[in-house]
Amino acid sequence: MNNTTKQMACIFDLDGVLVDTAVYHYQAWKQLANSLGFDFTHLQNEQLKGVNRMRSLDMILNWGGVEVTETEKEELASLKNSWYVAMISKMTTEEVLPGSLALLQDLKAQGIKIALGSASKNSSLILERTGLTHFFDAIVDGNAVTTSKPDPEVFLKAAELLGAANKDCIVFEDALAGVQAAIAAGMHVVGIGEPENLPGAKLVIKDLSEITITELSDLKNQEIEKG
């Protein structure tokens, strides 16, 4: 292992990067919207990528023209989450996205530190159901942070737990808010998805099968983009 690789640390978002839970978020939010008398589209669901639960609910209620009290809002968020948890409780290892398992195995074999940096409050259940828990040296999720992306808190905490310098961290993200958070943290960013949706990402790939540790090492040696 060369020195560059030895210093490198990798921080992964969960939904849309390692596993695909977007479909379950969509189904649960749609069920909630329908119960309130309006519909919820795939296009609207795309706008919720990387956004926490309460902010997502605010956006959905606004789209539906529905006003509720703060207490009712908490109840609706809890209801949506209960439907979502019921869905993800049935997830299997087959729902791990292409390339995810192989990259995690390679990073682990090289002794490279790995953290999760996700807004999800259900990350432990998802990792358990998909058989990925043992790869992570640190898990920072929606239960451990007070501010959501694009605030960099989740990635700063992950780097701290890994004992890694921000400049040595590579973040894997599928949401613009996540890319912005990583840049704000002074980290390198690999975007998962389409380049036009992820401005600021140093490199954009379709999935994790399109990246190698050698390429990540080269990426780490490049200048950090300033936020």
N, C-alpha and C positions, 0 to 999 in steps of 0.2 A: 504494500500500500504506500503510495507516495504521500508527501506531506500535505499536498492540496486536498487529496481525498480524505486523509486522516482528520483534517480540520472541519471538513464539510458536514453539515447537518441538514436533514430534509424534514420539512413540515408540510403535511398533507391536509387539505380540506377533505371532507368526507363525501358529502352528497355531490354526485356528478363527477367526482375525481376517482375515488376508489370503488364506490358502489353507486348504483342508480336508485335513489329513493325518491327522485323528483316525481315519479308517477304516483307514489303513495301520498305525497304532499298534495298533489293536484287532486286526487280522488277525495281526500279528506276535506280540503278547502271547498271543492265543488259541492260535496254533500252538505257542508255548512251553509254555503250560499243558497243552495236550492231550498234548504229548510227555512231560510229567511225570505224566500220568495223571489230570488233572482238567480241568474246564471253566472258562471265563472269560466273563462276561456283559457285555452292553452297559452295564448299570447299574453294574457294577464299573469298567468303562472310564471312565465319567463321573467317578468319584472320583479318577482319575489325571490329570485336567486340570491343567496347570501344575506337575505333580510331576516331578522329575528321574528319570532312568532307574533308578538304584540304589534310590531310595526306592520307585519303582513296583514294582520286582522284589521288594523286601521285603514290600510289601503283598500282591502276588499269591501269593508263597510262603506267607504267613500264611493267606490265604484257602484255599489248597489243602492246608494242614497239612503242608507239606514243609519239612524242615530240611536245609540244605546247608552246606558249609564256605565260608569266605570266597573261597577259590580257585575253588570250583565256582560260586559266585555271580558272580564276574567272568566266568567262561566262559559262563554262561547269559545274562548281560547282553550280552556280545559276540555270542552266537548270535542273540539277538533283534534286535540292531542290524543284523546282516548281512542278515537277512530283510527288515527294514524298509528298509534302503538299496536293496536290490534292487527293492523296490516303488516307492519314490519316484524311482528313477532313470528310471522310465518316465512320470513326471508330464509334463503339457503346460501350455501357457498357458491352456487351457480349464478348468483346475482352480483358477484364481484366483476367489475368492468375489465375489459381486455387489457392485458399488460400489467395490471395492478399487482397481482400475486408474484409474478416473475421479478418485477422491479423491487418489491419489498424483500424478497428472498435474496436478491443480489446485494442490496444495501446492507442487509443483516450479515451476510457472509463476509462483507468487506469491513464490518465493524463500524459502519457509519450510523450515527445516532438518528433516530426517527421519532417524530412527534406528530400528534394530531392537533390541528388548529381549526376547530369547527364551531359554527353557531348552534349546532344541534344539541338539544338537551337529552337526546336519546342515543347518543353515540355509543355508549357502553353496550346497550342492547344490540345495536346494529353490528358492531364489531364482533360481538359474541356469536350472533346468528350466522355471520358470514365467515367466521373462523380466522379473523385477522388480529384479534387482541394481542397476541403474543409478540407481534412485530414491533410494538410501540414502547419506547423508553419513557415517554411522557404523553399524557392525554389532557388537552385543554379544550373544553367545550363550553356550551352555553350555560352550564352549571357553575363554571369557574370564573366567568368574566362578568363585568357590569356594563360594558359598552359593546355594541356590535360593530362589525365591519361596516364602513371603511375605517373605523378607528382601529389602530394597530394593536390594541391590548392583547388580543388572543395570540398573536404571533410573538409579541415581546415576552409574554409569559412562557410560551413554549420554548423559546431560545434560552430563557433564564433556567428553566427546569433541565434543559439539555446541557447547560454549561457551555453554550456556544455563543460566539460573537455574532451580532446581527449580520455583519458583512459576510459571514461564512454560511449563512442559512439560505437554502433554496426552498421557496414556497411553491406548492402546486395548487392552482386555483381554477375554477370554471366560471366564477362570477366577477363582474367588474368591481363590485365593492370589495371583494377579496384581493384583487390585484392592487387596488388603491391602498388597501390596508398594508399589504406587504411592502409596497414602495414607501409608504409612510414610516414603516419600521426599519427602512434601510436594508432591505433584503432583495435577493434576486428572485424573479418570478417566472415560472413556467405556466403558461395558460393552457387549459384544456378546452377545446372548442373551436370557434371560428375567430380568426384574427380581428375582424371588424368589430366583434363584440367585446374584445379584451385589450383595448389600447393601453400601452404601458408595459405589457408583458414582454420580457426579453425574447422569449421564444414561445410559439403557440403550436401545439400538436393536437392531433385528433383524440388520442388516448395514450396511456402510459407505455404501450408497446412500441411507441415511436421514439423512445429516449433510452440512452445507455448511461452507465456511470461515467464513462470517459467523456461523453458530451456534457454531463452535469459538472464534471471537474473543470472542463474548459469554460463553461458558463460562469462558474464561481470566480474564475480569474479575471473576468471582464469587470469594467467599471460599473458601479451601482448607479441605477437611474435615480435622480433626485426627484422627490415628490414636490 
